[in-house]
């Protein structure tokens, strides 16, 4: 039995024919068994939900290889100090839900194309 206030919960969607991961969902949530604790009440009130962090990834098959197709993360981030003070006067929520999405719209698998694209840009001294 988890003793922690925050617990990880996730799902993997695996293709049966070759055991390839085609989707992943991973979350950090407040432990419902700790709902009577003060920390749980504070997190729940401040965040507005029991979900602390979420990541979703979807993969697609291209030329018999699996590539990332879509990535989405959500987490709560603190606002500026002035905004937190103003918000705390109006309500208990002082954090913003930050959502980031990454969509892959092209996968280049040809080695010569990749080399020409890499050489096309000046990457600077830091990356050499």
Protein Blocks (a to p, Z undefined) as FASTA:
>chain_A
ZZbfbdcdddddddfklopafbdcddddddfklmmpmklmmmmmmnopabfbdcdddddd
eehiacdfbdcddddddddfklmmmmmmmmmbfbdcdddddddfbdcfbfklmmmmmmmp
cgbjmlZZ
